[in-house]
Amino acid sequence: MSRICEYSGKRPRVGNRVVRRGKAKREGGVGQKVTGISRRQWKPNLQTIRIVDEQGRVKRIKVCARYIKAGKFTKAPRGLAKKSA
């Protein structure tokens, strides 16, 4: 199971975690020094929800919370069983 939103295509993003020590110059120090850089990931807020698609079938999909909040789906009512094809 991949961590990708089925509608927006959001996926984990990668970047660096930068660790610094020292007091910033604007706060009266001599400046900050970088003491470590390591890789990190930002993961999308994916939720698995049950929706009713265009043909009236119930499907489980992974979507990001922003799309759920925007109301882009018709959620399947509870107790509605999957119809077999």
FIGUNU-353964 format. One record per residue: residue number from 1; residue in one letter; x, y, z of N, C-alpha, C, O, CB in turn. Coordinates in nm, 2 decimals, decimal comma, m for minus. Atoms other than C-alpha are relative to their C-alpha. Glycine has a CB too. Layout:
BEGIN
+-----+------+--------+--------+--------+--------+--------+--------+--------+--------+--------+--------+--------+--------+--------+--------+--------+
|  nr | rest |    nc1 |    nc2 |    nc3 |   cac1 |   cac2 |   cac3 |    cc1 |    cc2 |    cc3 |    oc1 |    oc2 |    oc3 |   cbc1 |   cbc2 |   cbc3 |
+-----+------+--------+--------+--------+--------+--------+--------+--------+--------+--------+--------+--------+--------+--------+--------+--------+
| NUM |    A |      X |      Y |      Z |      X |      Y |      Z |      X |      Y |      Z |      X |      Y |      Z |      X |      Y |      Z |
...
+-----+------+--------+--------+--------+--------+--------+--------+--------+--------+--------+--------+--------+--------+--------+--------+--------+
***
This chain:
BEGIN
+-----+------+--------+--------+--------+--------+--------+--------+--------+--------+--------+--------+--------+--------+--------+--------+--------+
|  nr | rest |    nc1 |    nc2 |    nc3 |   cac1 |   cac2 |   cac3 |    cc1 |    cc2 |    cc3 |    oc1 |    oc2 |    oc3 |   cbc1 |   cbc2 |   cbc3 |
+-----+------+--------+--------+--------+--------+--------+--------+--------+--------+--------+--------+--------+--------+--------+--------+--------+
|   1 |    M |   0,09 |  m0,12 |   0,00 |   0,00 |   0,00 |   0,00 |   0,09 |   0,12 |   0,00 |   0,17 |   0,14 |   0,09 |  m0,10 |   0,00 |   0,12 |
|   2 |    S |  m0,09 |  m0,11 |   0,01 |   0,16 |   0,32 |  m0,11 |  m0,07 |   0,12 |   0,07 |  m0,19 |   0,12 |   0,09 |   0,02 |   0,04 |  m0,15 |
|   3 |    R |   0,05 |  m0,12 |  m0,07 |   0,13 |   0,66 |   0,07 |  m0,03 |   0,11 |  m0,10 |   0,04 |   0,21 |  m0,10 |   0,10 |   0,04 |   0,11 |
|   4 |    I |   0,03 |  m0,10 |   0,11 |  m0,02 |   0,85 |  m0,23 |  m0,16 |   0,02 |   0,01 |  m0,23 |  m0,07 |   0,01 |   0,04 |  m0,05 |  m0,14 |
|   5 |    C |   0,14 |  m0,04 |   0,00 |  m0,35 |   1,04 |  m0,23 |  m0,05 |  m0,04 |  m0,14 |   0,01 |  m0,01 |  m0,24 |  m0,02 |   0,15 |   0,03 |
|   6 |    E |   0,05 |   0,05 |   0,13 |  m0,57 |   0,88 |  m0,51 |  m0,06 |   0,12 |  m0,08 |  m0,09 |   0,10 |  m0,20 |  m0,10 |  m0,10 |   0,03 |
|   7 |    Y |   0,06 |  m0,11 |   0,08 |  m0,71 |   1,22 |  m0,61 |   0,10 |   0,12 |  m0,02 |   0,11 |   0,16 |  m0,14 |  m0,12 |   0,06 |   0,08 |
|   8 |    S |  m0,09 |  m0,12 |   0,02 |  m0,46 |   1,50 |  m0,55 |   0,14 |  m0,05 |  m0,04 |   0,22 |   0,03 |  m0,10 |   0,01 |   0,08 |   0,13 |
|   9 |    G |  m0,13 |   0,05 |   0,03 |  m0,15 |   1,28 |  m0,60 |   0,11 |   0,03 |   0,10 |   0,23 |   0,02 |   0,07 |   0,04 |   0,05 |  m0,13 |
|  10 |    K |  m0,10 |  m0,04 |  m0,10 |   0,01 |   1,40 |  m0,28 |   0,08 |  m0,13 |   0,04 |   0,02 |  m0,24 |   0,05 |  m0,06 |   0,06 |   0,12 |
|  11 |    R |  m0,08 |   0,12 |  m0,04 |   0,30 |   1,17 |  m0,18 |   0,11 |   0,06 |   0,10 |   0,12 |   0,18 |   0,12 |   0,07 |  m0,06 |  m0,12 |
|  12 |    P |  m0,10 |  m0,05 |  m0,09 |   0,58 |   1,19 |   0,08 |   0,11 |   0,08 |  m0,07 |   0,15 |   0,05 |  m0,18 |   0,07 |  m0,12 |   0,07 |
|  13 |    R |  m0,10 |  m0,09 |   0,06 |   0,82 |   1,47 |   0,02 |   0,13 |  m0,02 |   0,09 |   0,12 |  m0,05 |   0,21 |  m0,04 |   0,15 |   0,01 |
|  14 |    V |  m0,12 |   0,01 |  m0,08 |   1,19 |   1,46 |   0,13 |   0,07 |   0,13 |   0,00 |   0,06 |   0,21 |  m0,08 |   0,09 |  m0,11 |  m0,07 |
|  15 |    G |  m0,08 |  m0,12 |  m0,02 |   1,42 |   1,72 |   0,26 |   0,11 |  m0,03 |   0,10 |   0,14 |  m0,14 |   0,13 |  m0,09 |   0,12 |   0,04 |
|  16 |    N |  m0,11 |   0,02 |  m0,10 |   1,69 |   1,78 |   0,52 |  m0,05 |   0,05 |   0,14 |  m0,12 |   0,15 |   0,15 |   0,12 |   0,08 |  m0,04 |
|  17 |    R |   0,01 |  m0,04 |  m0,14 |   1,67 |   1,81 |   0,90 |   0,13 |   0,07 |   0,03 |   0,23 |   0,00 |   0,04 |  m0,04 |  m0,11 |   0,10 |
|  18 |    V |  m0,12 |  m0,07 |  m0,03 |   1,92 |   2,08 |   0,99 |   0,01 |   0,03 |   0,15 |  m0,08 |   0,09 |   0,20 |   0,02 |   0,13 |  m0,08 |
|  19 |    V |  m0,01 |  m0,02 |  m0,14 |   2,05 |   2,09 |   1,35 |   0,11 |   0,11 |   0,02 |   0,22 |   0,10 |  m0,04 |   0,05 |  m0,13 |   0,08 |
|  20 |    R |  m0,10 |  m0,11 |  m0,02 |   2,22 |   2,41 |   1,46 |   0,02 |   0,02 |   0,15 |  m0,06 |  m0,01 |   0,24 |  m0,06 |   0,13 |  m0,06 |
|  21 |    R |  m0,02 |  m0,03 |  m0,14 |   2,38 |   2,53 |   1,78 |   0,06 |   0,14 |   0,00 |   0,12 |   0,19 |  m0,10 |   0,10 |  m0,10 |   0,07 |
|  22 |    G |  m0,05 |  m0,14 |  m0,01 |   2,48 |   2,88 |   1,91 |  m0,12 |   0,10 |   0,00 |  m0,23 |   0,06 |  m0,04 |   0,09 |   0,03 |  m0,11 |
|  23 |    K |   0,10 |  m0,10 |  m0,01 |   2,30 |   3,20 |   1,96 |   0,00 |   0,09 |  m0,13 |   0,11 |   0,12 |  m0,18 |   0,03 |   0,09 |   0,12 |
|  24 |    A |   0,01 |  m0,07 |   0,12 |   2,17 |   3,39 |   1,66 |   0,06 |   0,14 |   0,01 |   0,06 |   0,20 |   0,12 |  m0,15 |   0,01 |  m0,05 |
|  25 |    K |  m0,06 |  m0,14 |  m0,01 |   2,35 |   3,72 |   1,57 |  m0,10 |   0,10 |   0,03 |  m0,07 |   0,20 |   0,11 |   0,06 |   0,03 |  m0,14 |
|  26 |    R |   0,10 |  m0,10 |  m0,03 |   2,02 |   3,91 |   1,59 |  m0,03 |   0,00 |   0,15 |  m0,09 |   0,10 |   0,20 |  m0,12 |  m0,02 |  m0,09 |
|  27 |    E |   0,02 |   0,01 |  m0,14 |   2,00 |   3,80 |   1,95 |   0,12 |   0,03 |   0,08 |   0,13 |   0,01 |   0,20 |  m0,06 |  m0,14 |   0,04 |
|  28 |    G |  m0,12 |  m0,04 |  m0,07 |   2,35 |   3,92 |   2,03 |   0,11 |  m0,10 |   0,01 |   0,21 |  m0,09 |   0,08 |  m0,04 |   0,04 |   0,14 |
|  29 |    G |  m0,10 |   0,11 |   0,00 |   2,54 |   3,60 |   1,97 |   0,10 |   0,01 |  m0,12 |   0,10 |   0,11 |  m0,19 |  m0,07 |  m0,14 |   0,00 |
|  30 |    V |  m0,10 |   0,00 |   0,11 |   2,82 |   3,51 |   1,73 |  m0,05 |  m0,07 |  m0,12 |   0,02 |  m0,08 |  m0,22 |   0,13 |  m0,06 |   0,05 |
|  31 |    G |   0,06 |   0,07 |   0,12 |   2,59 |   3,32 |   1,49 |  m0,02 |  m0,15 |   0,03 |   0,05 |  m0,20 |   0,11 |   0,09 |   0,02 |  m0,12 |
|  32 |    Q |   0,02 |   0,15 |  m0,02 |   2,46 |   2,97 |   1,46 |   0,09 |  m0,08 |  m0,09 |   0,12 |  m0,04 |  m0,21 |  m0,15 |  m0,03 |  m0,03 |
|  33 |    K |  m0,08 |   0,10 |   0,08 |   2,67 |   2,68 |   1,33 |  m0,09 |  m0,12 |  m0,02 |  m0,16 |  m0,17 |   0,07 |   0,13 |  m0,03 |   0,07 |
|  34 |    V |   0,07 |   0,12 |   0,04 |   2,53 |   2,38 |   1,15 |   0,08 |  m0,12 |   0,06 |   0,20 |  m0,13 |   0,03 |  m0,02 |  m0,02 |  m0,15 |
|  35 |    T |  m0,07 |   0,11 |  m0,06 |   2,62 |   2,07 |   1,35 |  m0,04 |  m0,14 |  m0,06 |   0,03 |  m0,24 |  m0,03 |  m0,02 |  m0,01 |   0,15 |
|  36 |    G |   0,04 |   0,13 |   0,06 |   2,43 |   1,80 |   1,16 |  m0,11 |   0,02 |  m0,10 |  m0,20 |   0,11 |  m0,09 |  m0,05 |  m0,09 |   0,11 |
|  37 |    I |   0,11 |   0,00 |   0,10 |   2,22 |   1,74 |   0,85 |  m0,03 |  m0,14 |  m0,03 |   0,05 |  m0,22 |  m0,06 |   0,05 |   0,08 |  m0,14 |
|  38 |    S |   0,05 |   0,14 |   0,03 |   2,01 |   1,43 |   0,80 |  m0,12 |   0,01 |  m0,08 |  m0,19 |   0,11 |  m0,08 |  m0,02 |  m0,08 |   0,13 |
|  39 |    R |   0,12 |   0,00 |   0,08 |   1,74 |   1,33 |   0,56 |  m0,13 |  m0,02 |   0,08 |  m0,12 |  m0,09 |   0,18 |   0,01 |  m0,11 |  m0,11 |
|  40 |    R |   0,13 |   0,02 |  m0,06 |   1,37 |   1,34 |   0,66 |  m0,11 |   0,00 |  m0,10 |  m0,09 |   0,04 |  m0,22 |  m0,02 |   0,11 |   0,11 |
|  41 |    Q |   0,11 |   0,01 |   0,09 |   1,03 |   1,29 |   0,51 |  m0,12 |   0,08 |   0,06 |  m0,14 |   0,08 |   0,19 |  m0,05 |  m0,14 |  m0,02 |
|  42 |    W |   0,12 |  m0,05 |  m0,04 |   0,71 |   1,49 |   0,53 |  m0,11 |  m0,08 |  m0,07 |  m0,11 |  m0,10 |  m0,19 |  m0,02 |   0,16 |  m0,05 |
|  43 |    K |   0,10 |   0,09 |   0,05 |   0,41 |   1,26 |   0,49 |  m0,13 |   0,06 |  m0,01 |  m0,17 |   0,14 |   0,08 |  m0,01 |  m0,13 |   0,09 |
|  44 |    P |   0,13 |  m0,06 |   0,01 |   0,07 |   1,36 |   0,37 |  m0,10 |  m0,06 |   0,10 |  m0,08 |  m0,18 |   0,14 |  m0,06 |  m0,02 |  m0,14 |
|  45 |    N |   0,10 |   0,05 |  m0,10 |  m0,23 |   1,32 |   0,61 |  m0,10 |  m0,08 |  m0,08 |  m0,21 |  m0,02 |  m0,11 |  m0,06 |   0,12 |   0,08 |
|  46 |    L |   0,09 |   0,09 |   0,08 |  m0,39 |   1,03 |   0,43 |  m0,10 |  m0,07 |   0,09 |  m0,06 |  m0,12 |   0,20 |   0,08 |  m0,10 |  m0,08 |
|  47 |    Q |   0,11 |   0,07 |  m0,07 |  m0,72 |   0,88 |   0,55 |  m0,06 |  m0,10 |  m0,10 |  m0,07 |  m0,07 |  m0,22 |  m0,10 |   0,09 |   0,06 |
|  48 |    T |   0,07 |   0,09 |   0,08 |  m0,89 |   0,57 |   0,42 |  m0,15 |   0,02 |   0,03 |  m0,20 |   0,01 |   0,14 |   0,04 |  m0,15 |   0,03 |
|  49 |    I |   0,14 |  m0,02 |  m0,01 |  m1,26 |   0,64 |   0,35 |  m0,08 |  m0,08 |  m0,10 |  m0,02 |  m0,13 |  m0,20 |  m0,03 |   0,15 |  m0,01 |
|  50 |    R |   0,09 |   0,08 |   0,09 |  m1,55 |   0,46 |   0,19 |  m0,09 |   0,11 |  m0,07 |  m0,15 |   0,19 |  m0,01 |  m0,09 |  m0,10 |   0,08 |
|  51 |    I |   0,07 |  m0,09 |   0,07 |  m1,71 |   0,65 |  m0,09 |  m0,10 |  m0,07 |  m0,10 |  m0,08 |  m0,19 |  m0,12 |   0,09 |   0,10 |  m0,08 |
|  52 |    V |   0,09 |   0,05 |   0,11 |  m1,99 |   0,60 |  m0,35 |   0,05 |   0,06 |  m0,13 |   0,05 |   0,18 |  m0,14 |  m0,15 |   0,03 |   0,03 |
|  53 |    D |  m0,05 |  m0,06 |   0,13 |  m1,85 |   0,63 |  m0,70 |  m0,12 |   0,02 |  m0,10 |  m0,23 |   0,01 |  m0,06 |   0,10 |  m0,10 |  m0,06 |
|  54 |    E |   0,10 |  m0,04 |   0,10 |  m2,03 |   0,73 |  m1,02 |  m0,10 |  m0,11 |  m0,03 |  m0,22 |  m0,08 |  m0,06 |   0,07 |   0,05 |  m0,13 |
|  55 |    Q |   0,09 |   0,11 |   0,03 |  m2,18 |   0,38 |  m1,08 |  m0,08 |  m0,04 |   0,12 |  m0,16 |  m0,14 |   0,11 |   0,08 |  m0,12 |  m0,05 |
|  56 |    G |   0,08 |   0,03 |  m0,12 |  m2,32 |   0,37 |  m0,72 |   0,07 |  m0,11 |   0,08 |   0,01 |  m0,16 |   0,17 |  m0,13 |  m0,04 |  m0,04 |
|  57 |    R |  m0,07 |   0,10 |  m0,07 |  m2,06 |   0,12 |  m0,60 |   0,08 |   0,06 |   0,12 |   0,12 |   0,18 |   0,11 |   0,10 |  m0,08 |  m0,09 |
|  58 |    V |  m0,07 |  m0,04 |  m0,12 |  m1,89 |   0,15 |  m0,26 |   0,15 |  m0,04 |  m0,02 |   0,18 |  m0,16 |  m0,04 |  m0,06 |  m0,06 |   0,13 |
|  59 |    K |  m0,14 |   0,03 |   0,02 |  m1,51 |   0,18 |  m0,28 |   0,07 |   0,06 |   0,13 |   0,03 |   0,15 |   0,19 |   0,06 |   0,06 |  m0,13 |
|  60 |    R |  m0,09 |  m0,05 |  m0,10 |  m1,23 |   0,23 |  m0,02 |   0,11 |   0,07 |  m0,07 |   0,17 |   0,01 |  m0,16 |   0,05 |  m0,11 |   0,10 |
|  61 |    I |  m0,11 |  m0,08 |   0,06 |  m0,98 |   0,50 |  m0,12 |   0,08 |   0,07 |   0,11 |   0,03 |   0,10 |   0,22 |  m0,06 |   0,10 |  m0,10 |
|  62 |    K |  m0,09 |  m0,08 |  m0,09 |  m0,69 |   0,68 |   0,04 |   0,00 |   0,14 |  m0,06 |   0,04 |   0,16 |  m0,17 |   0,14 |  m0,06 |   0,01 |
|  63 |    V |   0,00 |  m0,14 |   0,05 |  m0,73 |   1,05 |   0,02 |   0,06 |   0,09 |   0,12 |   0,05 |   0,05 |   0,23 |  m0,14 |   0,05 |  m0,04 |
|  64 |    C |  m0,06 |  m0,09 |  m0,10 |  m0,56 |   1,35 |   0,20 |  m0,12 |   0,07 |   0,07 |  m0,23 |   0,08 |   0,02 |   0,09 |   0,10 |  m0,07 |
|  65 |    A |   0,10 |  m0,06 |  m0,09 |  m0,75 |   1,52 |   0,48 |  m0,06 |   0,13 |  m0,07 |  m0,17 |   0,16 |  m0,04 |   0,06 |   0,03 |   0,13 |
|  66 |    R |   0,04 |  m0,13 |   0,07 |  m0,77 |   1,85 |   0,27 |  m0,12 |  m0,03 |  m0,09 |  m0,22 |   0,05 |  m0,10 |   0,11 |   0,07 |  m0,07 |
|  67 |    Y |   0,11 |   0,03 |   0,09 |  m0,99 |   1,68 |   0,01 |  m0,13 |  m0,05 |   0,07 |  m0,24 |  m0,02 |   0,03 |   0,04 |  m0,11 |  m0,10 |
|  68 |    I |   0,12 |   0,04 |  m0,08 |  m1,22 |   1,52 |   0,27 |  m0,06 |   0,13 |   0,06 |  m0,19 |   0,14 |   0,06 |   0,05 |  m0,10 |   0,12 |
|  69 |    K |   0,06 |  m0,12 |  m0,06 |  m1,26 |   1,86 |   0,45 |  m0,07 |   0,09 |  m0,11 |  m0,17 |   0,15 |  m0,07 |   0,12 |   0,08 |   0,06 |
|  70 |    A |   0,06 |  m0,08 |   0,11 |  m1,34 |   2,03 |   0,11 |  m0,13 |  m0,06 |  m0,05 |  m0,20 |   0,00 |  m0,12 |   0,10 |   0,01 |  m0,11 |
|  71 |    G |   0,13 |   0,06 |   0,04 |  m1,63 |   1,78 |   0,07 |   0,00 |  m0,04 |  m0,15 |  m0,11 |  m0,03 |  m0,21 |  m0,11 |   0,09 |   0,02 |
|  72 |    K |   0,00 |   0,04 |   0,14 |  m1,52 |   1,65 |  m0,27 |  m0,05 |  m0,14 |  m0,03 |  m0,05 |  m0,19 |  m0,14 |   0,15 |   0,00 |  m0,05 |
|  73 |    F |   0,04 |   0,14 |   0,02 |  m1,66 |   1,30 |  m0,21 |  m0,14 |  m0,02 |   0,06 |  m0,19 |   0,06 |   0,15 |   0,09 |  m0,10 |   0,07 |
|  74 |    T |   0,13 |   0,04 |  m0,06 |  m2,00 |   1,14 |  m0,14 |   0,04 |  m0,12 |   0,09 |   0,06 |  m0,23 |   0,04 |  m0,11 |  m0,04 |  m0,10 |
|  75 |    K |  m0,03 |   0,11 |  m0,09 |  m1,93 |   0,93 |   0,17 |  m0,10 |  m0,11 |   0,00 |  m0,22 |  m0,08 |  m0,01 |   0,03 |   0,05 |   0,14 |
|  76 |    A |   0,10 |   0,11 |   0,00 |  m2,09 |   0,59 |   0,18 |  m0,06 |  m0,01 |   0,14 |   0,01 |   0,00 |   0,24 |   0,07 |  m0,14 |  m0,04 |
|  77 |    P |   0,07 |   0,01 |  m0,13 |  m2,35 |   0,55 |   0,46 |   0,04 |  m0,13 |   0,06 |   0,07 |  m0,23 |   0,00 |  m0,15 |   0,01 |  m0,01 |
|  78 |    R |  m0,03 |   0,12 |  m0,07 |  m2,27 |   0,30 |   0,73 |  m0,10 |  m0,11 |  m0,02 |  m0,22 |  m0,08 |  m0,03 |   0,02 |   0,03 |   0,15 |
|  79 |    G |   0,09 |   0,11 |   0,02 |  m2,41 |  m0,04 |   0,68 |  m0,03 |  m0,04 |  m0,14 |  m0,09 |  m0,14 |  m0,17 |  m0,13 |   0,03 |   0,07 |
|  80 |    L |   0,01 |   0,03 |   0,15 |  m2,41 |  m0,02 |   0,30 |   0,11 |  m0,09 |  m0,04 |   0,23 |  m0,05 |  m0,04 |   0,00 |   0,14 |  m0,08 |
|  81 |    A |  m0,10 |   0,10 |   0,03 |  m2,24 |  m0,33 |   0,19 |   0,05 |   0,02 |  m0,14 |  m0,01 |   0,08 |  m0,22 |  m0,06 |  m0,15 |   0,01 |
|  82 |    K |  m0,05 |  m0,01 |   0,14 |  m2,01 |  m0,36 |  m0,11 |  m0,08 |  m0,09 |  m0,09 |  m0,11 |  m0,20 |  m0,05 |   0,15 |  m0,04 |   0,00 |
|  83 |    K |   0,07 |   0,08 |   0,10 |  m2,18 |  m0,48 |  m0,42 |   0,10 |  m0,07 |  m0,08 |   0,20 |  m0,01 |  m0,13 |  m0,09 |   0,09 |  m0,09 |
|  84 |    S |  m0,10 |   0,08 |   0,08 |  m2,00 |  m0,76 |  m0,60 |  m0,02 |   0,02 |  m0,15 |  m0,14 |   0,04 |  m0,19 |  m0,01 |  m0,15 |   0,04 |
|  85 |    A |   0,00 |  m0,03 |   0,15 |  m1,92 |  m0,71 |  m0,97 |  m0,05 |  m0,12 |  m0,08 |  m0,06 |  m0,11 |  m0,20 |   0,13 |   0,04 |  m0,05 |
+-----+------+--------+--------+--------+--------+--------+--------+--------+--------+--------+--------+--------+--------+--------+--------+--------+
***
